[in-house]
Amino acid sequence: MRFKNVFSIIGPAMIGPSSSHTAGAVRIGRFARQLLGSAPAEAAICFYGSFAETYSGHGTDLAVVGGILDYRTDDERIRHSLQDAEEQGIKIGFSTGVLPGAHPNTVKIKLTGQDGRHTEVTGASIGGGTIVIRSIDGFEVKSSGELPTLVISHADRQGVLAGITALFSRENVNIGYIITDRKGRTAEALTVVEADSPIPPELWEAIGSLEHVSRVVYIDLTR
């Protein structure tokens, strides 16, 4: 992924020391938190590559947990995010692993909600606070987190994608990027849509009412 602007090089406003190891990690954590939709009861965090080797010394553990608590990259509370999570009764577990072919700064986050629902996100911090989400709940996707995003769970049925894009057109919201992965023909599918402007609630609520759509989540890391 190419850098798009000067902020991709110098990084966002953040709690240091590194945009790759902290700011990007915060944003991946926030993506997972917003995907779950609420504070989790439990978080299992697995680091790969250079993250696995340096996460404690570079504060990547604090950054990811800060993101899971929905802290922004410049939130001073990141420095004591582990304590905050403990005080909120959130169980945090860290591990390291090997993921062939993965970017060196990769983390997998598995969240369990208070209601027992699970979600899993794998993302990479590729520099300057920029991230790439590589998988969501076992589906291979790609999302930058830079634009307002819808994550849509649905059955792989004819007409679902046409219905989604038609609703975007009806509301005059331009689609900047869209990708779909599926478990198999007529099986579960996941579509990620990034828009060039904020996505109004009535749009994603209308998408949620489409036949064969089971869940729609709005993610906006600029909020």
C-alpha positions as CSV (number, residue, x, y, z in Angstrom):
1,M,0.0,0.0,0.0
2,R,1.5,3.4,-1.0
3,F,1.6,6.3,1.3
4,K,-1.1,8.8,0.3
5,N,-0.1,11.9,2.2
6,V,2.5,13.5,4.4
7,F,0.7,12.2,7.5
8,S,1.4,8.6,6.3
9,I,5.1,9.5,6.7
10,I,5.3,11.6,9.8
11,G,2.4,9.8,11.5
12,P,-0.7,11.0,13.4
13,A,-0.8,12.8,16.8
14,M,0.0,10.0,19.1
15,I,1.5,8.7,22.3
16,G,5.0,7.4,21.4
17,P,7.5,6.0,20.9
18,S,6.8,4.7,17.4
19,S,4.0,5.3,14.9
20,S,4.3,1.7,13.7
21,H,4.5,0.1,17.1
22,T,2.0,2.3,18.9
23,A,-0.2,4.5,16.7
24,G,-0.9,1.7,14.2
25,A,-1.4,-0.8,17.0
26,V,-4.0,1.5,18.6
27,R,-5.9,1.8,15.4
28,I,-6.0,-2.0,14.9
29,G,-7.3,-2.4,18.4
30,R,-10.0,0.3,17.8
31,F,-11.0,-1.5,14.6
32,A,-11.6,-4.7,16.6
33,R,-13.4,-2.9,19.4
34,Q,-15.8,-1.1,17.0
35,L,-16.4,-4.4,15.1
36,L,-17.4,-6.0,18.4
37,G,-19.6,-3.0,19.2
38,S,-18.9,-2.8,22.9
39,A,-16.3,-3.3,25.6
40,P,-15.2,-6.9,25.6
41,A,-15.1,-9.3,28.5
42,E,-11.9,-10.9,27.2
43,A,-9.2,-10.1,24.7
44,A,-6.6,-12.6,23.3
45,I,-3.8,-10.7,21.6
46,C,-1.2,-12.5,19.5
47,F,1.9,-10.7,18.1
48,Y,3.9,-11.8,15.1
49,G,7.2,-10.7,13.5
50,S,8.9,-7.7,15.0
51,F,5.8,-7.1,17.1
52,A,6.4,-10.4,18.8
53,E,10.0,-9.5,19.5
54,T,9.5,-6.0,20.8
55,Y,5.9,-5.5,21.9
56,S,6.6,-5.0,25.5
57,G,9.6,-2.7,25.1
58,H,7.9,-0.5,22.5
59,G,4.6,-0.3,24.3
60,T,2.7,-2.2,21.6
61,D,0.8,-4.1,24.3
62,L,-0.3,-0.9,25.9
63,A,-1.3,0.5,22.4
64,V,-3.4,-2.5,21.3
65,V,-5.2,-2.6,24.7
66,G,-5.7,1.2,24.5
67,G,-7.4,0.7,21.1
68,I,-9.5,-2.1,22.5
69,L,-10.7,0.4,25.1
70,D,-11.5,2.8,22.2
71,Y,-8.8,5.3,23.0
72,R,-7.6,7.4,20.2
73,T,-3.9,7.5,19.2
74,D,-3.2,10.6,21.2
75,D,-5.0,9.6,24.4
76,E,-2.8,9.9,27.4
77,R,-4.7,7.0,29.0
78,I,-2.8,4.6,26.7
79,R,0.1,4.7,29.1
80,H,-2.0,2.9,31.7
81,S,-4.4,1.0,29.5
82,L,-3.5,-2.4,31.0
83,Q,-4.5,-1.1,34.5
84,D,-7.7,0.5,33.0
85,A,-8.6,-2.8,31.4
86,E,-8.1,-4.7,34.7
87,E,-10.2,-2.1,36.5
88,Q,-13.0,-2.6,34.0
89,G,-12.9,-6.4,34.5
90,I,-11.5,-7.1,31.0
91,K,-9.3,-10.2,30.9
92,I,-6.3,-9.6,28.7
93,G,-4.0,-12.4,27.4
94,F,-0.8,-11.9,25.3
95,S,1.0,-14.5,23.1
96,T,3.4,-14.6,20.2
97,G,3.3,-16.7,17.1
98,V,4.7,-17.3,13.6
99,L,2.6,-16.3,10.6
100,P,4.4,-17.1,7.3
101,G,4.2,-14.3,4.8
102,A,2.8,-11.8,7.2
103,H,4.0,-8.2,7.5
104,P,6.5,-7.9,10.4
105,N,4.2,-5.7,12.5
106,T,1.1,-8.0,12.6
107,V,-1.3,-8.7,15.4
108,K,-4.3,-10.9,15.8
109,I,-7.0,-9.8,18.2
110,K,-9.7,-12.1,19.4
111,L,-12.4,-10.4,21.4
112,T,-15.2,-12.0,23.5
113,G,-18.2,-9.7,24.3
114,Q,-20.1,-9.6,27.5
115,D,-22.9,-11.5,25.7
116,G,-20.5,-14.3,24.6
117,R,-20.2,-13.1,21.0
118,H,-16.8,-13.4,19.4
119,T,-14.9,-11.4,16.8
120,E,-11.4,-11.8,15.4
121,V,-9.3,-9.3,13.5
122,T,-5.8,-9.6,12.0
123,G,-4.1,-6.4,11.0
124,A,-0.7,-5.0,10.2
125,S,0.8,-1.6,11.1
126,I,2.7,-0.7,7.9
127,G,4.3,2.7,8.9
128,G,3.3,6.2,9.9
129,G,0.3,4.9,11.8
130,T,-1.2,3.4,8.6
131,I,-2.8,0.0,9.0
132,V,-4.1,-2.8,6.8
133,I,-6.8,-5.1,8.2
134,R,-6.1,-8.5,6.5
135,S,-8.8,-10.7,8.0
136,I,-12.1,-10.4,9.8
137,D,-13.7,-13.4,11.5
138,G,-11.8,-15.8,9.2
139,F,-12.6,-14.0,6.0
140,E,-9.7,-12.6,3.9
141,V,-10.4,-9.0,3.3
142,K,-8.5,-5.7,3.1
143,S,-9.3,-2.4,4.8
144,S,-7.2,0.6,5.6
145,G,-9.4,2.0,8.4
146,E,-8.8,5.4,6.8
147,L,-12.4,5.9,5.6
148,P,-15.8,5.3,7.0
149,T,-16.4,1.6,6.7
150,L,-19.2,-0.9,6.7
151,V,-18.5,-4.6,7.6
152,I,-21.5,-6.6,6.3
153,S,-22.1,-10.3,7.2
154,H,-24.4,-12.0,4.7
155,A,-25.2,-15.2,2.9
156,D,-23.6,-15.6,-0.5
157,R,-26.7,-15.1,-2.6
158,Q,-27.4,-13.5,-5.9
159,G,-28.4,-9.9,-5.7
160,V,-27.0,-9.1,-2.2
161,L,-24.1,-7.0,-3.5
162,A,-26.3,-5.3,-6.1
163,G,-28.7,-4.4,-3.3
164,I,-25.8,-3.0,-1.2
165,T,-24.4,-0.8,-4.0
166,A,-27.9,0.3,-5.1
167,L,-28.5,1.7,-1.6
168,F,-25.2,3.5,-1.6
169,S,-26.2,5.1,-4.9
170,R,-29.6,6.0,-3.6
171,E,-28.1,7.9,-0.6
172,N,-25.5,9.6,-2.8
173,V,-22.6,8.0,-0.9
174,N,-19.7,7.1,-3.1
175,I,-18.0,3.8,-2.6
176,G,-14.2,4.2,-2.5
177,Y,-13.4,0.5,-2.1
178,I,-15.3,-2.8,-1.8
179,I,-14.2,-6.4,-1.2
180,T,-16.0,-9.6,-0.6
181,D,-14.9,-13.0,0.7
182,R,-17.0,-16.1,1.1
183,K,-16.7,-19.5,2.8
184,G,-18.1,-21.2,-0.3
185,R,-20.9,-21.0,-2.9
186,T,-24.2,-20.1,-1.2
187,A,-22.4,-20.1,2.2
188,E,-21.4,-17.3,4.6
189,A,-19.9,-14.2,3.1
190,L,-18.4,-10.9,4.4
191,T,-18.3,-7.6,2.5
192,V,-16.2,-4.6,3.5
193,V,-17.2,-1.3,2.0
194,E,-15.1,1.9,2.4
195,A,-16.9,5.2,1.6
196,D,-15.6,8.6,0.7
197,S,-17.8,10.3,3.2
198,P,-19.6,9.5,6.5
199,I,-22.2,6.8,6.1
200,P,-25.6,7.9,7.5
201,P,-27.4,5.5,9.9
202,E,-30.3,5.2,7.6
203,L,-28.0,3.7,4.9
204,W,-26.5,1.0,7.0
205,E,-29.8,0.3,8.7
206,A,-31.4,-0.2,5.2
207,I,-28.6,-2.5,4.3
208,G,-29.2,-4.5,7.4
209,S,-32.8,-5.0,6.4
210,L,-31.8,-6.6,3.1
211,E,-32.7,-10.2,2.6
212,H,-29.8,-12.5,3.4
213,V,-27.9,-9.8,5.4
214,S,-27.4,-10.9,9.0
215,R,-25.3,-8.0,10.5
216,V,-23.9,-4.6,9.6
217,V,-21.2,-2.8,11.6
218,Y,-20.2,0.8,11.0
219,I,-16.5,1.5,11.8
220,D,-15.1,5.0,11.8
221,L,-11.6,5.4,13.3
222,T,-11.8,9.2,12.9
223,R,-14.5,9.5,15.6
